[in-house]
Amino acid sequence: MKNIGRIVMVVLSLSIGAYAFTFLDFKIKSILQTKEELARVLIYQIGFYSHVVGGGIALISGAFQFFPKWRQKRITLHRFLGRIYVIACAWGGISGLGIALYATGGTPAKIGFTSLALLWLYTTSMAYTTIKGKNIEAHREWMLRSYALTFAAVILRLQLPLYLSVLAMDFLPAYRIVSWSCWLPNLLLIEWFIQRQPKVFTHWIPSIQNSKS
C-alpha cells in the first residue's frame, strides 16, 4: 500500500509538473483569465511564469526522493536532484510571494498564498541548512514538510474543479477556500506523520552517512 501511495503521488506530481510547462506558450488561460489586464503586465508575467516553472521543476525533481531503495543505490543522483529541488523552490517561492499580492479572491486569498510561499521558502531553507550540518534526520523531516507544500500545486488542481463542479460554488469563494485548503491540510498531515513515526526512514540514513565519510 505504501508503494501504491508513492506511485500515485509520483504520477500526480509528474503530471502537474509537466502541465506547468504548458503555460510557456504564453497564452492567457486558466487562472490568468481571471486577471486578463494584469496578465499583460511584464513584471507580473515574469513573476507568474517564474512561479509556475519553479513549482513544476520542484514537483518533478522532488517526486522520486520518496523511494528509499532508489536513494540508497543512487546517492549522487539523489543529491543532484536535491540541489535542483532547493533552487526550484527558492525560485518558485520568491516569485510566488510577488504574485500572491495580486491573488484573485482578495485579502483571504492573498494571505493564504503569501503564507504558503513563506512557509515553502522556510521549510526548504531548513532542509538545506540541516543537510549542510549533516543532520540527516532533521533534513528528512524538513524535506517532508517542504514537499507537502510543493504538493499544494497538485491539490489545488484537484480541489478547485471539485468546488466548482461538484459543489457548484462560485469561483471567488471557491478560490478563497482553495488558497488555504490546498496546503494547510497537507502540512498538518505530514506533521502528524513526522511526530507519530519520526524514525520511519532510518534504514536509509547509514548509507548516506557512509557515503559522506
Backbone as CSV, one residue per row, in Angstrom:
resi,resn,N_x,N_y,N_z,CA_x,CA_y,CA_z,C_x,C_y,C_z
1,MET,0.824,-1.206,0.000,0.000,0.000,0.000,0.857,1.254,0.000
2,LYS,1.988,1.201,0.735,2.878,2.361,0.748,3.415,2.629,-0.650
3,ASN,3.809,1.545,-1.345,4.338,1.721,-2.703,3.269,2.259,-3.650
4,ILE,2.031,1.785,-3.493,0.943,2.288,-4.337,0.736,3.775,-4.093
5,GLY,0.767,4.180,-2.806,0.625,5.588,-2.466,1.724,6.429,-3.072
6,ARG,2.956,5.924,-3.012,4.084,6.656,-3.593,3.938,6.778,-5.101
7,ILE,3.515,5.697,-5.729,3.356,5.723,-7.186,2.284,6.721,-7.600
8,VAL,1.165,6.732,-6.880,0.096,7.697,-7.175,0.622,9.117,-7.017
9,MET,1.366,9.353,-5.939,1.922,10.677,-5.694,2.870,11.090,-6.816
10,VAL,3.724,10.166,-7.242,4.672,10.467,-8.312,3.945,10.764,-9.618
11,VAL,2.944,9.959,-9.946,2.194,10.178,-11.187,1.518,11.544,-11.168
12,LEU,0.882,11.887,-10.056,0.236,13.194,-9.946,1.257,14.321,-10.019
13,SER,2.380,14.157,-9.340,3.420,15.191,-9.336,4.001,15.399,-10.723
14,LEU,4.285,14.307,-11.416,4.838,14.421,-12.766,3.825,15.027,-13.729
15,SER,2.560,14.660,-13.552,1.523,15.167,-14.449,1.340,16.673,-14.283
16,ILE,1.192,17.121,-13.039,1.004,18.549,-12.788,2.295,19.313,-13.056
17,GLY,3.434,18.685,-12.744,4.713,19.326,-13.041,4.891,19.555,-14.532
18,ALA,4.517,18.563,-15.332,4.604,18.709,-16.787,3.581,19.720,-17.291
19,TYR,2.391,19.717,-16.675,1.347,20.662,-17.076,1.807,22.104,-16.897
20,ALA,2.632,22.348,-15.888,3.108,23.707,-15.631,3.826,24.283,-16.851
21,PHE,4.504,23.437,-17.592,5.284,23.920,-18.733,4.405,24.259,-19.939
22,THR,3.134,23.845,-19.895,2.238,24.211,-20.994,1.926,25.708,-20.965
23,PHE,2.161,26.353,-19.821,1.941,27.798,-19.728,2.995,28.581,-20.498
24,LEU,4.053,27.921,-20.895,5.126,28.618,-21.597,4.778,28.926,-23.045
25,ASP,3.545,28.626,-23.448,3.097,29.142,-24.742,2.669,30.604,-24.618
26,PHE,2.670,31.088,-23.331,2.407,32.498,-23.012,1.032,32.980,-23.482
27,LYS,0.073,32.052,-23.512,-1.301,32.437,-23.812,-2.054,32.649,-22.502
28,ILE,-3.017,33.566,-22.517,-3.809,33.833,-21.323,-4.865,32.737,-21.178
29,LYS,-4.686,31.885,-20.191,-5.605,30.766,-19.991,-5.644,30.417,-18.511
30,SER,-6.507,29.502,-18.166,-6.650,29.026,-16.800,-6.847,30.199,-15.850
31,ILE,-6.118,30.253,-14.735,-6.291,31.296,-13.730,-5.979,32.674,-14.275
32,LEU,-5.163,32.779,-15.297,-4.836,34.078,-15.877,-6.058,34.764,-16.485
33,GLN,-7.053,33.977,-16.841,-8.260,34.549,-17.434,-9.058,35.374,-16.427
34,THR,-8.792,35.184,-15.134,-9.496,35.959,-14.110,-8.837,37.309,-13.876
35,LYS,-7.690,37.532,-14.474,-6.971,38.797,-14.307,-6.294,39.168,-15.625
36,GLU,-7.089,39.274,-16.670,-6.557,39.412,-18.023,-5.712,40.660,-18.201
37,GLU,-6.127,41.791,-17.635,-5.337,43.020,-17.789,-3.992,42.894,-17.090
38,LEU,-4.004,42.392,-15.860,-2.757,42.218,-15.110,-1.839,41.224,-15.803
39,ALA,-2.418,40.198,-16.422,-1.630,39.162,-17.092,-0.829,39.699,-18.268
40,ARG,-1.154,40.910,-18.711,-0.423,41.513,-19.827,0.702,42.435,-19.344
41,VAL,0.833,42.614,-18.030,1.887,43.455,-17.460,3.166,42.631,-17.345
42,LEU,4.265,43.153,-17.867,5.508,42.387,-17.969,6.004,41.885,-16.618
43,ILE,6.021,42.739,-15.593,6.563,42.325,-14.304,5.738,41.204,-13.687
44,TYR,4.406,41.252,-13.899,3.569,40.165,-13.398,3.827,38.885,-14.186
45,GLN,3.997,39.009,-15.487,4.295,37.845,-16.319,5.573,37.155,-15.853
46,ILE,6.594,37.951,-15.550,7.862,37.376,-15.078,7.635,36.608,-13.780
47,GLY,6.903,37.217,-12.848,6.634,36.551,-11.581,5.795,35.298,-11.749
48,PHE,4.752,35.380,-12.564,3.856,34.246,-12.743,4.570,33.061,-13.396
49,TYR,5.258,33.312,-14.500,5.899,32.205,-15.208,7.092,31.647,-14.427
50,SER,7.760,32.495,-13.662,8.828,32.005,-12.779,8.250,31.074,-11.720
51,HIS,7.112,31.465,-11.156,6.477,30.652,-10.131,6.012,29.313,-10.693
52,VAL,5.385,29.362,-11.860,4.862,28.139,-12.479,5.994,27.177,-12.831
53,VAL,7.038,27.690,-13.454,8.153,26.827,-13.855,8.908,26.312,-12.633
54,GLY,9.161,27.194,-11.655,9.841,26.753,-10.436,9.062,25.662,-9.719
55,GLY,7.747,25.852,-9.622,6.918,24.831,-8.979,6.901,23.522,-9.742
56,GLY,6.860,23.612,-11.071,6.876,22.400,-11.889,8.155,21.600,-11.719
57,ILE,9.278,22.302,-11.731,10.573,21.628,-11.553,10.666,21.020,-10.158
58,ALA,10.173,21.749,-9.147,10.203,21.231,-7.780,9.359,19.964,-7.651
59,LEU,8.183,19.969,-8.245,7.335,18.776,-8.199,8.034,17.570,-8.809
60,ILE,8.639,17.774,-9.963,9.259,16.664,-10.685,10.526,16.186,-9.990
61,SER,11.395,17.112,-9.603,12.673,16.720,-9.004,12.506,16.126,-7.614
62,GLY,11.436,16.526,-6.902,11.237,16.001,-5.562,10.469,14.694,-5.515
63,ALA,9.751,14.379,-6.574,8.851,13.225,-6.540,9.577,11.902,-6.326
64,PHE,10.770,11.759,-6.896,11.467,10.474,-6.843,12.245,10.267,-5.545
65,GLN,12.253,11.253,-4.673,13.042,11.154,-3.451,12.343,10.330,-2.365
66,PHE,11.153,9.837,-2.663,10.378,9.128,-1.652,10.504,7.605,-1.746
67,PHE,11.473,7.133,-2.535,11.708,5.696,-2.663,13.046,5.358,-2.019
68,PRO,13.041,4.775,-0.804,14.275,4.535,-0.047,15.326,3.721,-0.801
69,LYS,14.920,2.641,-1.469,15.894,1.805,-2.174,16.548,2.576,-3.318
70,TRP,15.754,3.396,-3.990,16.295,4.220,-5.074,17.335,5.182,-4.531
71,ARG,17.071,5.799,-3.362,18.018,6.742,-2.766,19.296,6.039,-2.365
72,GLN,19.169,4.830,-1.833,20.336,4.086,-1.393,21.283,3.781,-2.551
73,LYS,20.708,3.406,-3.678,21.521,2.977,-4.816,22.056,4.144,-5.639
74,ARG,21.400,5.297,-5.545,21.763,6.435,-6.404,21.927,7.705,-5.570
75,ILE,22.886,7.642,-4.639,23.103,8.763,-3.730,23.508,10.028,-4.484
76,THR,24.369,9.871,-5.485,24.829,11.044,-6.239,23.667,11.716,-6.957
77,LEU,22.803,10.914,-7.583,21.640,11.466,-8.272,20.665,12.069,-7.264
78,HIS,20.524,11.421,-6.114,19.672,11.948,-5.045,20.121,13.346,-4.644
79,ARG,21.413,13.532,-4.478,21.930,14.844,-4.085,21.755,15.867,-5.206
80,PHE,21.978,15.440,-6.437,21.830,16.349,-7.572,20.391,16.842,-7.679
81,LEU,19.445,15.909,-7.614,18.042,16.286,-7.688,17.640,17.143,-6.487
82,GLY,18.273,16.863,-5.336,18.001,17.670,-4.150,18.413,19.121,-4.348
83,ARG,19.558,19.333,-4.983,20.004,20.703,-5.262,19.062,21.394,-6.247
84,ILE,18.657,20.652,-7.274,17.708,21.201,-8.238,16.407,21.580,-7.533
85,TYR,15.965,20.713,-6.631,14.721,20.958,-5.898,14.811,22.233,-5.070
86,VAL,15.903,22.401,-4.340,16.059,23.586,-3.488,16.059,24.861,-4.328
87,ILE,16.777,24.850,-5.441,16.825,26.017,-6.321,15.435,26.318,-6.883
88,ALA,14.729,25.269,-7.305,13.389,25.447,-7.875,12.414,25.997,-6.842
89,CYS,12.506,25.512,-5.605,11.627,26.012,-4.544,11.919,27.481,-4.241
90,ALA,13.207,27.836,-4.208,13.566,29.231,-3.969,13.035,30.119,-5.085
91,TRP,13.218,29.666,-6.304,12.750,30.385,-7.491,11.227,30.536,-7.462
92,GLY,10.545,29.430,-7.247,9.093,29.446,-7.222,8.521,30.159,-6.011
93,GLY,9.198,30.049,-4.869,8.704,30.667,-3.649,8.825,32.179,-3.658
94,ILE,9.971,32.670,-4.088,10.177,34.122,-4.134,9.223,34.773,-5.132
95,SER,9.113,34.179,-6.309,8.179,34.723,-7.303,6.735,34.552,-6.831
96,GLY,6.469,33.476,-6.084,5.136,33.263,-5.537,4.738,34.348,-4.544
97,LEU,5.704,34.842,-3.775,5.431,35.944,-2.852,4.954,37.180,-3.606
98,GLY,5.588,37.425,-4.747,5.225,38.595,-5.537,3.830,38.506,-6.110
99,ILE,3.512,37.380,-6.710,2.199,37.285,-7.364,1.078,37.045,-6.355
100,ALA,1.409,36.601,-5.136,0.384,36.416,-4.108,-0.279,37.742,-3.747
101,LEU,0.435,38.825,-3.922,-0.114,40.143,-3.620,-1.259,40.507,-4.555
102,TYR,-1.345,39.814,-5.687,-2.386,40.093,-6.683,-3.342,38.911,-6.847
103,ALA,-3.380,38.051,-5.840,-4.195,36.839,-5.941,-5.669,37.172,-6.129
104,THR,-6.299,36.442,-7.030,-7.744,36.548,-7.205,-8.438,36.106,-5.923
105,GLY,-9.453,36.846,-5.507,-10.182,36.473,-4.299,-9.969,37.416,-3.141
106,GLY,-9.161,38.462,-3.354,-8.994,39.478,-2.320,-8.097,39.062,-1.171
107,THR,-8.298,39.707,-0.024,-7.406,39.544,1.129,-7.283,38.102,1.622
108,PRO,-8.377,37.339,1.762,-8.210,35.957,2.244,-7.288,35.129,1.347
109,ALA,-7.432,35.260,0.029,-6.582,34.512,-0.896,-5.155,35.023,-0.859
110,LYS,-4.992,36.329,-0.755,-3.639,36.903,-0.687,-2.893,36.399,0.542
111,ILE,-3.572,36.394,1.681,-2.937,35.906,2.912,-2.634,34.414,2.804
112,GLY,-3.576,33.658,2.235,-3.371,32.216,2.095,-2.166,31.881,1.242
113,PHE,-2.063,32.489,0.074,-0.960,32.178,-0.823,0.362,32.786,-0.344
114,THR,0.301,33.934,0.341,1.522,34.502,0.920,2.062,33.590,2.012
115,SER,1.175,33.072,2.847,1.584,32.135,3.906,2.209,30.895,3.312
116,LEU,1.599,30.385,2.248,2.142,29.210,1.566,3.553,29.482,1.051
117,ALA,3.752,30.620,0.387,5.063,30.941,-0.176,6.118,31.082,0.921
118,LEU,5.771,31.763,2.012,6.726,31.960,3.103,7.103,30.634,3.759
119,LEU,6.117,29.796,4.018,6.390,28.503,4.639,7.158,27.585,3.696
120,TRP,6.872,27.673,2.422,7.598,26.884,1.416,9.077,27.260,1.424
121,LEU,9.354,28.550,1.432,10.739,29.022,1.478,11.406,28.616,2.789
122,TYR,10.677,28.749,3.886,11.262,28.446,5.195,11.584,26.958,5.346
123,THR,10.625,26.099,5.025,10.863,24.665,5.203,11.969,24.169,4.275
124,THR,12.034,24.708,3.067,13.082,24.292,2.139,14.442,24.782,2.604
125,SER,14.507,26.007,3.121,15.782,26.525,3.629,16.246,25.722,4.839
126,MET,15.314,25.274,5.678,15.678,24.445,6.827,16.167,23.077,6.371
127,ALA,15.558,22.530,5.328,16.017,21.251,4.787,17.449,21.374,4.277
128,TYR,17.731,22.482,3.606,19.088,22.714,3.086,20.083,22.927,4.227
129,THR,19.701,23.721,5.212,20.591,24.021,6.344,20.927,22.769,7.138
130,THR,19.933,21.921,7.381,20.165,20.727,8.194,21.035,19.701,7.471
131,ILE,20.915,19.598,6.150,21.772,18.637,5.447,23.199,19.160,5.356
132,LYS,23.351,20.482,5.266,24.703,21.052,5.292,25.354,20.802,6.641
133,GLY,24.532,20.766,7.693,25.038,20.455,9.021,25.092,18.970,9.308
134,LYS,24.817,18.140,8.294,24.865,16.683,8.370,23.888,16.097,9.387
135,ASN,22.798,16.808,9.610,21.731,16.304,10.478,20.708,15.624,9.570
136,ILE,20.926,14.357,9.307,20.150,13.630,8.311,18.682,13.510,8.696
137,GLU,18.421,13.208,9.961,17.042,13.020,10.383,16.241,14.321,10.288
138,ALA,16.839,15.422,10.747,16.151,16.715,10.649,15.956,17.103,9.186
139,HIS,16.943,16.803,8.348,16.829,17.089,6.916,15.645,16.335,6.318
140,ARG,15.516,15.068,6.665,14.405,14.266,6.163,13.067,14.891,6.547
141,GLU,12.949,15.310,7.799,11.684,15.862,8.278,11.350,17.185,7.588
142,TRP,12.347,18.035,7.421,12.089,19.324,6.773,11.785,19.158,5.285
143,MET,12.397,18.164,4.664,12.089,17.910,3.261,10.664,17.392,3.098
144,LEU,10.201,16.591,4.050,8.813,16.136,4.010,7.856,17.320,4.114
145,ARG,8.159,18.234,5.021,7.318,19.430,5.160,7.362,20.270,3.880
146,SER,8.554,20.437,3.337,8.710,21.239,2.126,7.922,20.643,0.966
147,TYR,8.029,19.328,0.780,7.332,18.729,-0.360,5.823,18.697,-0.150
148,ALA,5.391,18.632,1.107,3.954,18.733,1.379,3.410,20.063,0.867
149,LEU,4.226,21.111,0.982,3.828,22.422,0.479,3.986,22.508,-1.037
150,THR,5.012,21.899,-1.571,5.159,21.825,-3.032,3.952,21.129,-3.654
151,PHE,3.479,20.091,-2.974,2.350,19.290,-3.464,1.041,20.071,-3.459
152,ALA,1.053,21.268,-2.871,-0.132,22.125,-2.897,-0.569,22.409,-4.323
153,ALA,0.390,22.452,-5.254,0.050,22.695,-6.659,-0.836,21.585,-7.209
154,VAL,-0.595,20.372,-6.765,-1.418,19.234,-7.196,-2.795,19.310,-6.552
155,ILE,-2.815,19.537,-5.237,-4.082,19.558,-4.510,-4.988,20.679,-5.015
156,LEU,-4.401,21.842,-5.314,-5.204,22.959,-5.830,-5.932,22.558,-7.106
157,ARG,-5.216,21.864,-7.986,-5.815,21.497,-9.270,-6.781,20.332,-9.159
158,LEU,-6.763,19.637,-8.043,-7.769,18.609,-7.780,-8.989,19.193,-7.072
159,GLN,-8.744,20.112,-6.139,-9.828,20.642,-5.334,-10.680,21.665,-6.076
160,LEU,-10.062,22.543,-6.832,-10.821,23.630,-7.452,-11.934,23.115,-8.369
161,PRO,-11.664,22.140,-9.251,-12.778,21.599,-10.055,-13.863,20.954,-9.186
162,LEU,-13.453,20.370,-8.059,-14.432,19.775,-7.139,-15.355,20.844,-6.570
163,TYR,-14.767,21.951,-6.129,-15.576,23.033,-5.572,-16.516,23.619,-6.623
164,LEU,-15.981,23.782,-7.843,-16.761,24.448,-8.885,-17.824,23.546,-9.500
165,SER,-17.462,22.306,-9.774,-18.365,21.410,-10.496,-19.257,20.590,-9.567
166,VAL,-18.651,19.922,-8.606,-19.413,19.029,-7.731,-20.212,19.812,-6.692
167,LEU,-19.570,20.793,-6.049,-20.246,21.575,-5.018,-20.952,22.804,-5.579
168,ALA,-20.743,23.059,-6.862,-21.420,24.160,-7.566,-21.191,25.517,-6.904
169,MET,-19.966,25.734,-6.437,-19.630,27.014,-5.816,-19.273,28.040,-6.879
170,ASP,-19.460,29.317,-6.571,-18.969,30.375,-7.436,-17.450,30.418,-7.354
171,PHE,-16.813,30.976,-8.388,-15.357,30.905,-8.466,-14.666,31.624,-7.309
172,LEU,-15.065,32.839,-6.990,-14.344,33.619,-5.980,-14.345,32.969,-4.597
173,PRO,-15.492,32.550,-4.058,-15.436,31.866,-2.760,-14.674,30.551,-2.824
174,ALA,-14.778,29.852,-3.939,-14.038,28.599,-4.087,-12.535,28.860,-4.072
175,TYR,-12.118,29.927,-4.736,-10.682,30.232,-4.812,-10.151,30.716,-3.467
176,ARG,-10.979,31.427,-2.709,-10.569,31.837,-1.368,-10.337,30.617,-0.477
177,ILE,-11.229,29.653,-0.589,-11.080,28.430,0.218,-9.850,27.644,-0.218
178,VAL,-9.674,27.486,-1.522,-8.581,26.653,-2.012,-7.215,27.283,-1.739
179,SER,-7.184,28.609,-1.547,-5.915,29.260,-1.223,-5.373,28.798,0.122
180,TRP,-6.211,28.205,0.939,-5.810,27.630,2.221,-5.870,26.102,2.207
181,SER,-6.943,25.572,1.620,-7.155,24.122,1.686,-6.194,23.326,0.814
182,CYS,-5.501,23.988,-0.118,-4.562,23.251,-0.965,-3.256,22.938,-0.250
183,TRP,-2.988,23.619,0.882,-1.699,23.396,1.539,-1.777,23.150,3.048
184,LEU,-2.725,23.779,3.739,-2.754,23.651,5.197,-3.007,22.212,5.657
185,PRO,-3.991,21.494,5.096,-4.156,20.090,5.494,-2.921,19.241,5.181
186,ASN,-2.250,19.524,4.059,-1.020,18.793,3.717,0.009,18.924,4.840
187,LEU,0.203,20.169,5.282,1.218,20.436,6.296,0.845,19.804,7.634
188,LEU,-0.424,19.883,8.004,-0.868,19.271,9.254,-0.729,17.755,9.200
189,LEU,-1.068,17.161,8.058,-0.981,15.714,7.916,0.461,15.234,7.987
190,ILE,1.354,15.927,7.304,2.752,15.479,7.309,3.378,15.705,8.676
191,GLU,2.942,16.754,9.385,3.457,16.974,10.743,2.984,15.867,11.673
192,TRP,1.726,15.461,11.531,1.226,14.324,12.313,2.040,13.073,12.009
193,PHE,2.344,12.856,10.740,3.123,11.689,10.325,4.525,11.728,10.930
194,ILE,5.162,12.889,10.877,6.518,13.026,11.405,6.542,12.763,12.906
195,GLN,5.606,13.342,13.629,5.591,13.197,15.083,5.198,11.788,15.517
196,ARG,4.364,11.151,14.721,3.905,9.799,15.075,4.952,8.746,14.760
197,GLN,5.650,8.889,13.622,6.640,7.903,13.211,7.919,8.628,12.764
198,PRO,8.601,9.294,13.688,9.739,10.136,13.296,10.939,9.373,12.771
199,LYS,10.978,8.048,12.985,12.147,7.286,12.544,11.811,6.331,11.407
200,VAL,10.760,6.631,10.659,10.276,5.688,9.652,11.285,5.418,8.551
201,PHE,12.196,6.359,8.264,13.138,6.173,7.170,14.569,5.944,7.647
202,THR,14.761,5.554,8.908,16.117,5.433,9.422,16.928,4.365,8.700
203,HIS,16.276,3.425,8.002,17.017,2.354,7.349,17.865,2.854,6.186
204,TRP,17.658,4.069,5.696,18.495,4.557,4.598,19.522,5.579,5.065
205,ILE,19.450,6.000,6.343,20.381,7.011,6.837,21.837,6.531,6.847
206,PRO,22.145,5.297,7.315,23.546,4.870,7.332,24.211,4.926,5.969
207,SER,23.507,4.585,4.899,24.120,4.586,3.578,24.540,5.981,3.155
208,ILE,23.770,6.987,3.553,24.124,8.359,3.225,25.316,8.807,4.074
209,GLN,25.264,8.443,5.364,26.358,8.830,6.239,27.663,8.188,5.802
210,ASN,27.617,6.910,5.396,28.819,6.235,4.929,29.359,6.866,3.667
211,SER,28.452,7.310,2.798,28.892,7.901,1.531,29.562,9.248,1.762
212,LYS,29.287,9.900,2.925,29.907,11.172,3.231,31.301,10.973,3.801
213,SER,31.547,9.791,4.402,32.824,9.562,5.088,33.932,9.194,4.107
